[in-house]
Amino acid sequence: MPADSLFDRLLAEAEAAPVQGWDFSWFDGRASEQRPSWGYAELMRRQMAAAGSALDLQTGGGEVLAGVPAPPALLCATESWPPNVQIARRNLAPLGASVVQAEDGQPLPFRSETFDLVVSRHPTVVLWHEIARVLRPGGRYLSQQIGIGSNRELYEYLMGPQPHPEGDGSERALRELTAAGLDAENVRHESLEVRFDDIAAVVVFLRKVIWTVPDFSVSRYRDRLAELHEQIQRTGPFVSHSQRVLVQAFKPAG
C-alpha cells in the first residue's frame, strides 16, 4: 500500500485525535452506537435532583455529570487518569463538585455513610463493598455497566477467538451487589449495535476505550487494521455490538 494511501492518511488522523475525557463528538458522522432504552443520563438527573449528597465514580472528564441541572448540595466525583482529572475539574466547577483523583481498584477516599446516591457510567472496576460502605442507609446506587463480551466482533477481528465467559454481566452484578449487602431494584441487560464507518473511527475508539484490546497500538495491529480498512471500503461499515447492564440498587435502611 503506498505511503500516501487513504489508509495511511486515516491512520495519521486517528493517531493525532485527542482521547482524553468521555466526549465522543469526534465520532459524529464516522461511527454510531445505539443507546440503551432506559436512558441513563435522565435517570441520573432525576435521582440527583432528589439527593442531598452524591458521588460519581470514574467520572472521566465529567461530561455526563456536567449535564445535571439540579446538583445536590454535596457533589463529589472520582477519576484515576490525571489528564481526565483536570478536564473533570473544569467541566464540573459550575456544579460546585469536588473531583478527587483516586485509583479505580483502591478503597474510596470518603467516610462511611456519606452519600445518599452513588452513580457510575461504564466503570472499569466495581468495588461493591466500598459502594455499600459510603452509602447512607436507604441510599441508592445507579450504574450503567459494560456487559460481558462488549464489542466482541471488533476485538476478535483483531486478536482472534477469545474465551467467552458465560452470561451477559447482569447475573454477576446481581450476585456481587447482594453479597455486598445491597438490595437490587432493577438489573437488566441490552445488546446494542455499533457501526464504524472508517478505519480512523476504529483506531480512535481503541485508543480511547483501552480495555477493548488491552495491548492495542497501530504498529502492533497494522496488518489487521489494513485488512479491516479494505473490508470497510469494499462492503461498508463494520458492525459490532456493545453490551450494557443497568444496575439500580439500594442500601437497606435497617
N, C-alpha and C positions, 0 to 999 in steps of 0.2 A: 504494500500500500504506500503511495508516495507521501513524502513528508508534509505536503500541503493539502492532504486529503481532507474531506469533510470529517472523517473520523478523528483525525489529529486536531482539527480546529475545535471540534466539540469537546474533546478531552481537555484541551488547554483552557477552554471556557469553564469547564466544570471544576478543574483544579484551582482556578482563580476565584471561584464563587465563595462568599463568606458562609460559614456553617455554624457560627455562634447563635445561641438562643434557639427558640422554637417558632420563629417566624418563617412560614413556608411560602411566602408570597413569591419567592424566586421561581417556584414551580408553575405559576399561573401560565396556562397555555402550553405547558410541556409535560405535565403529569397531573393526575387527579386521583382522589381517594373517596370512595363512598363513605358517608358519615353514618354512625350508628343511629338507630331510630330513637334512642332515649334522650339525646340532646344534652350532653354532659355540661356544657357551659351554662345553659339555662337552669339545670338542676343545681349547679353550684351557686349561681346568683341568688336563687330563691333561698337556699339554705344559709348563705352568707347574710342575707337580709334579716334572718331570724336569730342569728348568733350574736352573743356578746363578745366572744373571743374565738379566733380561728387560726389554723395553721395549714399552709400549703406546702407539702413535701415535694422536693425535687422540682422546683418551680421552673427550671430552665431559665429563660430570660424574663419570666414573669408575664409573658404575653397573654395567657389565658386569664390569670388572676387580675390583670390590669383592667379587664372588661367589667369588673364588678361595680355596679352603680352605687351600692349602699354597703360599704365595708363595715365590719364590726369595729367596736372601739379599740380592741386589741387585735392586731393582724400581724402575723409573722409568716415567714417563708424560709425554707432551706434550699440550698443548692450547693453541689460539690465542686463544679468546674469553675475555677476563678474567672475566666472571661465572661461566663454567664452571670456570675455574682454581680459584676459591675453593671451589666445590662439590666438585670432584675432590679437593682437598687435605683437605677434611673427610671425604669418603667413604673415602679411601684411607689416611688416617692409621693405622687399625688394622692395616694390612698393612705399615706402615713404608715406604711408597712415597714417592719423591721426585717431585713434579709440577712440571714446567718449562713456563713459558709460552714458546711457540715458534711462529712464523708457519708456516703449513702448507706454503708453497712455498719455504721457505728451507732451507739446509743444516742438518742435525741438530746440536744443540749437544753432541755426545758424541764421545769419541775413537774412532778406528778400532778395530775388532775388540774391542768392549767387551761385546757381549751374545751369549748362547747362543740367545736367542729374541727375535724381534720379532713383535708381533701388532698387528692393526688391524681394527676393525669399522666398516665404512662410511666409509672415508677419502674426503675430498673431493679430495685430491691425493695421488698416489703417486710418491715420488721413489725410483725403483728403485735407482739407483746409490748413493744415500745409505743405503738399507736394506742393500745389499750391503757398503758400507763399514763400518758399525757392527757387522755380524755377525762373529763369530769363524769361522774355518774349521770347517766341519761344523755351523755354526749353522743354525737353521730360521726360516722365515717363515710365518706363518699369518694369513690375512686373509679376511674376508667383505666383498666389494666390491659397489658399486651398479652393476648392469649397464646397458648402453645402452638408452635408452627406458623407464626405470623410471617407472611411473605416467603413461605417455603419454596414456592416456584422460583423466586429470584435467587435465594441463597443456594438452592440445589443446582440451578443452572450454572452457577459459578463454582461451587465446591463439590458437586457430585452428590449422590444419595447420602442422606444423613439419618441418624436414628430418629424414629418417630415415637415420642412418648405418648402414652395413652391419654385420652381426654382432650378437652379444649382449654383447660385452665380454670374453669368455673368450679369444678369439683375440688381442686386443690385449694382455691381461695376459700371455699366454704369450710373445708376441713381445718385449715390453718387459723382462720378467724375465730372459729368455735373453740379451738384449743387455746387461744389467747384470752378467752373469756368474753368475747363479743357475741352478740346475737345477730343473726342475718335477717335483714329485712327484704332484700332483693339481690339475687346473684344470677346473672344471665349472660349468655354469650351470643355474639353475632360475627359472621364471616362477611367481609366487605371487599369489593373489587377495587384494585389499584391498577392504574394504567400509566405506563411510561411511554411517552411519545418519541423520545430520542435518547441516545446513549448518555448525553450530558446529564439528563434528569436522573438516570440510573446512578451515575457516579456521584452526583451531589447528594442523593438520598443515602448512599452507602457511606459517604464521608460524614453525614450528619447523624444518621441513625446507626451508630457504630456497632451495636450488638447484632445487626443483621448478618454481617460477615465480619467476625471479630478481627481477622488478620488482613482486612482489605487494604490494598493500595493499588493504584493504577498500574504500576510496573509489575506487581505480582500477578495480576489478573488480566493483563493486556490482551493476551490471545483470546480468552473467553469473551472479553468485552468487545473485541473486534468481531467475533462471530455473532454476538448479540446485536451489535450495530447493523451487520449485514441482514440479520433476520428482521429487524425493525424496518429497515429500508425496503425489504422485499415483501413483507406480509402485514406491516402496520404495527400499532402499539403492542408492547409486551404487557401481558396481563398477569398480575399476581393477586394474592388475597391476604389482607391483614385480618388478624383475629383480635377481637376486643371483648373484654369482660367488664360488665358493670357490677360494682360492689356497693351496696348500701347496707350499713350495719350500725348497731348502737351498743353502747356500754350500759348494761343493766343498772337501773337506778339504785338497786339494793347493794 
